[in-house]
Amino acid sequence: MKDSINIGVVGLGGRGVGNLRLILRMDDVYVVSLCDLRKERLDRALQAMKDAGRPIPQATLDYEEMLARKDIDAICVFSGWNEHLPLCIEAMKAGKYAATEVGGANSIEQCWETVRVSERTGMPCMLLENCCYDRNE
């Protein structure tokens, strides 16, 4: 069991940066890579890292560059819904744990593909549904 975890965060729109700020409150979680298709979103996320007093991670527009890193244990996906499971599937194929803000499946077949990839790679994919873990629920 590790004492800490290194993660990459993909998708840095409003909810992505909001989730990043929550992650930055965790002392045993290190954000070592950020990825978004828009540089202005990367810049905003980098500012959140600075504001939290955290080390500045890799910032990339290329998801495959993030996946190639050997020091990343898990990928948190906060991108647009249509990309949630495809990005998680690629993360699992790269030997990384995957977590997605919400399911984002576009078909039953996409759900089964996620299950098959998880079983084949031994890497889990967790759905981080945001309301079922709140105090009210």
VEXSE-926102 format. One record per residue (C-alpha): residue in one letter; x, y, z. Coordinates in steps of 0.1 Angstrom, whole numbers, plus 5000, padded with zeros to 4 digits. Layout:
<mitors>
AXYZ
...
</mitors>
This chain:
<mitors>
M500050005000
K501450344990
D501350645013
S500450874985
I499250874949
N500251054918
I497351154895
G496751314862
V493651534857
V491951554823
G489251814815
L489752154832
G486552334825
G484552484853
R483752154870
G487252014863
V488952304880
G486452284909
N487251914913
L490951994911
R490652244940
L488951964960
I491751724952
L494351984962
R493051974997
M494251615001
D497751595014
D498451245001
V497351314965
Y499851474941
V498651614908
V501651554885
S499951624852
L497151834838
C495551804804
D492951994784
L492452084748
R492452454756
K495552634768
E493552894788
R491952614808
L495452474815
D496552814826
R493652854850
A494352514865
L498052594869
Q497052904888
A494852694911
M497952474918
K500052784926
D497252934948
A497152604967
G500952614972
R501452294953
P504252204929
I503552294893
P502751984873
Q503251894836
A500652084815
T499751924782
L497251954754
D498051584745
Y496351314765
E498651044751
E501651244765
M500051214800
L499250844796
A502950774786
R504150894820
K505350604843
D504850804875
I501150844872
D499050604892
A495550724883
I493750944858
C490751164869
V488551244839
F486451564841
S486151624804
G482951644784
W480451364789
N481051204755
E484651154763
H484451014798
L484550644792
P486750654761
L489350844781
C488950604811
I489350304787
E492650444774
A493850514809
M493150154819
K494950024788
A497950234798
G497950054832
K496450344852
Y493450354876
A490650554861
A488050774877
T485350974860
E483151244873
V479951074860
G479350774838
G479050944805
A478350624786
N476750664752
S475550304749
I475249974767
E478049854745
Q480350124757
C479550014793
W480449654784
E483649774767
T484649944799
V484049634819
R485949414794
V488949644794
S488949664832
E488849284835
R491549244808
T493949504823
G493149444860
M492649824864
P489449954879
C487350234867
M485450424894
L482450644888
L482750954910
E479051044910
N479051364929
C475751344947
C475750994962
Y478651064984
D477451394999
R476351425035
N472651465025
E472651135006
</mitors>
